Amino acid sequence: MISEENGQYLLEVAKEAISVYLETNRRISIPQDCPDELKEDLGVFVTLNKNHRLRGCIGYPEPVKSLIESTIDVAIAAAFDDPRFPELKTEEYGELEFEVTVLTLPELIEVAHPKQYFDEIEIGRDGLIIQKGYARGLLLPQVAPENGFDVEEFLDHTCMKAGISADSWMDESCDVYKFQGQIFK
Protein backbone atom coordinates (compact mmCIF):
# COMPACT_ATOMS: atom_id res chain seq x y z
CA MET A 1 0.00 0.00 0.00
CA ILE A 2 1.85 3.14 1.12
CA SER A 3 5.29 3.60 2.69
CA GLU A 4 5.74 3.97 6.45
CA GLU A 5 7.21 7.44 5.86
CA ASN A 6 4.13 8.56 3.92
CA GLY A 7 1.85 7.01 6.54
CA GLN A 8 3.54 9.10 9.21
CA TYR A 9 3.17 12.14 6.93
CA LEU A 10 -0.60 11.47 6.76
CA LEU A 11 -0.71 11.21 10.54
CA GLU A 12 0.95 14.64 10.87
CA VAL A 13 -1.45 16.13 8.31
CA ALA A 14 -4.43 14.74 10.28
CA LYS A 15 -3.08 16.30 13.49
CA GLU A 16 -2.47 19.63 11.76
CA ALA A 17 -5.93 19.60 10.14
CA ILE A 18 -7.59 19.24 13.54
CA SER A 19 -5.28 21.73 15.27
CA VAL A 20 -5.83 24.42 12.62
CA TYR A 21 -9.58 23.80 12.58
CA LEU A 22 -9.68 24.17 16.39
CA GLU A 23 -7.87 27.51 16.17
CA THR A 24 -9.39 29.05 13.01
CA ASN A 25 -12.48 27.01 12.10
CA ARG A 26 -10.90 26.57 8.63
CA ARG A 27 -9.84 23.55 6.62
CA ILE A 28 -6.15 23.35 5.76
CA SER A 29 -5.00 23.18 2.13
CA ILE A 30 -3.14 20.23 0.71
CA PRO A 31 0.50 20.79 1.69
CA GLN A 32 2.84 21.81 -1.15
CA ASP A 33 5.29 19.03 -0.21
CA CYS A 34 2.63 16.28 -0.41
CA PRO A 35 4.19 13.07 -1.81
CA ASP A 36 2.68 11.86 -5.10
CA GLU A 37 1.81 8.50 -3.50
CA LEU A 38 -0.75 10.29 -1.32
CA LYS A 39 -2.55 11.79 -4.32
CA GLU A 40 -3.95 8.37 -5.23
CA ASP A 41 -7.66 7.78 -4.52
CA LEU A 42 -7.93 5.45 -1.51
CA GLY A 43 -10.34 4.93 1.38
CA VAL A 44 -9.19 6.14 4.80
CA PHE A 45 -10.36 6.45 8.41
CA VAL A 46 -9.07 8.70 11.16
CA THR A 47 -9.56 7.43 14.70
CA LEU A 48 -9.13 9.63 17.76
CA ASN A 49 -8.67 8.04 21.17
CA LYS A 50 -8.49 9.78 24.52
CA ASN A 51 -7.28 7.84 27.57
CA HIS A 52 -7.34 4.67 25.41
CA ARG A 53 -11.06 5.15 24.70
CA LEU A 54 -12.67 6.06 21.41
CA ARG A 55 -13.19 9.84 21.04
CA GLY A 56 -14.09 9.96 17.33
CA CYS A 57 -13.78 7.89 14.19
CA ILE A 58 -14.90 8.87 10.70
CA GLY A 59 -13.77 7.74 7.29
CA TYR A 60 -14.41 7.03 3.66
CA PRO A 61 -14.61 3.26 3.15
CA GLU A 62 -14.18 3.67 -0.59
CA PRO A 63 -11.85 5.87 -2.62
CA VAL A 64 -13.89 9.03 -3.25
CA LYS A 65 -10.97 11.46 -3.60
CA SER A 66 -7.22 11.60 -3.10
CA LEU A 67 -5.86 10.05 0.08
CA ILE A 68 -4.45 13.39 1.25
CA GLU A 69 -7.77 15.24 0.69
CA SER A 70 -9.73 12.43 2.30
CA THR A 71 -7.43 12.38 5.34
CA ILE A 72 -7.95 16.11 5.91
CA ASP A 73 -11.74 15.71 5.54
CA VAL A 74 -12.13 12.74 7.86
CA ALA A 75 -9.69 14.05 10.49
CA ILE A 76 -11.84 17.16 10.88
CA ALA A 77 -15.01 15.07 10.79
CA ALA A 78 -13.70 12.66 13.46
CA ALA A 79 -13.00 15.60 15.77
CA PHE A 80 -16.12 17.65 15.12
CA ASP A 81 -18.82 15.62 13.34
CA ASP A 82 -18.89 12.13 14.87
CA PRO A 83 -22.51 11.98 16.10
CA ARG A 84 -21.50 9.75 19.03
CA PHE A 85 -19.42 12.51 20.65
CA PRO A 86 -19.54 16.24 21.32
CA GLU A 87 -17.26 18.48 19.24
CA LEU A 88 -13.63 18.34 20.29
CA LYS A 89 -12.56 21.08 22.68
CA THR A 90 -9.18 22.83 22.47
CA GLU A 91 -8.15 21.56 25.90
CA GLU A 92 -8.65 17.93 24.75
CA TYR A 93 -6.26 18.14 21.79
CA GLY A 94 -3.11 17.38 23.82
CA GLU A 95 -4.71 14.22 25.23
CA LEU A 96 -5.54 12.66 21.86
CA GLU A 97 -3.98 9.58 20.36
CA PHE A 98 -4.20 9.70 16.54
CA GLU A 99 -4.60 6.78 14.16
CA VAL A 100 -4.90 6.80 10.36
CA THR A 101 -6.05 3.62 8.61
CA VAL A 102 -5.59 3.46 4.83
CA LEU A 103 -7.96 0.93 3.25
CA THR A 104 -7.89 -1.49 0.35
CA LEU A 105 -10.97 -1.67 -1.89
CA PRO A 106 -13.83 -3.57 -0.23
CA GLU A 107 -14.30 -7.04 -1.74
CA LEU A 108 -17.66 -8.84 -1.70
CA ILE A 109 -17.34 -12.23 0.02
CA GLU A 110 -19.36 -14.73 -1.99
CA VAL A 111 -20.40 -17.87 -0.12
CA ALA A 112 -22.86 -20.71 -0.71
CA HIS A 113 -23.61 -20.93 3.02
CA PRO A 114 -23.11 -18.28 5.76
CA LYS A 115 -20.86 -20.58 7.83
CA GLN A 116 -18.28 -20.27 5.00
CA TYR A 117 -17.61 -16.70 6.20
CA PHE A 118 -15.57 -18.31 9.01
CA ASP A 119 -13.03 -19.51 6.41
CA GLU A 120 -13.00 -16.23 4.44
CA ILE A 121 -12.47 -13.70 7.26
CA GLU A 122 -9.20 -13.44 9.16
CA ILE A 123 -9.26 -11.64 12.51
CA GLY A 124 -6.62 -8.93 12.67
CA ARG A 125 -6.24 -8.73 8.89
CA ASP A 126 -9.75 -8.05 7.63
CA GLY A 127 -12.23 -5.27 8.30
CA LEU A 128 -15.90 -5.80 7.49
CA ILE A 129 -18.71 -3.94 5.80
CA ILE A 130 -22.18 -5.44 6.06
CA GLN A 131 -25.01 -4.10 3.97
CA LYS A 132 -28.69 -5.02 3.98
CA GLY A 133 -30.90 -2.70 1.98
CA TYR A 134 -30.01 0.84 3.05
CA ALA A 135 -28.47 -0.30 6.33
CA ARG A 136 -24.68 -0.41 6.28
CA GLY A 137 -22.12 -0.96 9.03
CA LEU A 138 -18.34 -0.97 8.99
CA LEU A 139 -15.76 -2.11 11.51
CA LEU A 140 -12.04 -1.59 10.90
CA PRO A 141 -9.62 -4.56 11.03
CA GLN A 142 -8.23 -3.53 14.43
CA VAL A 143 -11.67 -3.63 16.12
CA ALA A 144 -11.89 -7.44 16.36
CA PRO A 145 -8.53 -8.06 18.08
CA GLU A 146 -8.92 -4.97 20.31
CA ASN A 147 -12.22 -6.39 21.58
CA GLY A 148 -11.31 -10.09 21.56
CA PHE A 149 -13.92 -10.92 18.89
CA ASP A 150 -13.93 -14.19 17.02
CA VAL A 151 -15.27 -14.19 13.44
CA GLU A 152 -18.90 -14.75 14.49
CA GLU A 153 -18.78 -11.93 17.05
CA PHE A 154 -17.12 -9.67 14.46
CA LEU A 155 -19.96 -10.37 12.01
CA ASP A 156 -22.56 -9.83 14.76
CA HIS A 157 -21.07 -6.50 15.86
CA THR A 158 -20.78 -5.25 12.28
CA CYS A 159 -24.48 -6.00 11.81
CA MET A 160 -25.32 -4.13 15.02
CA LYS A 161 -23.23 -1.18 13.80
CA ALA A 162 -25.48 -1.20 10.70
CA GLY A 163 -28.52 -1.04 12.97
CA ILE A 164 -29.76 -4.49 11.99
CA SER A 165 -30.10 -7.66 14.08
CA ALA A 166 -26.81 -9.31 15.04
CA ASP A 167 -27.48 -12.47 13.06
CA SER A 168 -28.45 -10.67 9.82
CA TRP A 169 -25.19 -11.82 8.21
CA MET A 170 -26.81 -15.27 7.90
CA ASP A 171 -29.53 -13.80 5.66
CA GLU A 172 -29.04 -14.14 1.89
CA SER A 173 -30.20 -10.53 1.40
CA CYS A 174 -27.20 -9.32 3.39
CA ASP A 175 -23.91 -8.53 1.60
CA VAL A 176 -20.64 -9.00 3.50
CA TYR A 177 -17.49 -7.28 2.27
CA LYS A 178 -13.96 -7.51 3.60
CA PHE A 179 -11.07 -5.12 3.25
CA GLN A 180 -7.63 -4.65 4.75
CA GLY A 181 -6.20 -1.60 6.43
CA GLN A 182 -2.74 -0.22 6.88
CA ILE A 183 -2.60 1.43 10.32
CA PHE A 184 -0.40 4.36 11.26
CA LYS A 185 -0.21 5.57 14.88
Order of alpha helices (4+ residues) and beta strands (2+ residues): alpha-beta-beta-alpha-beta-beta-alpha-beta-beta-alpha-alpha-beta
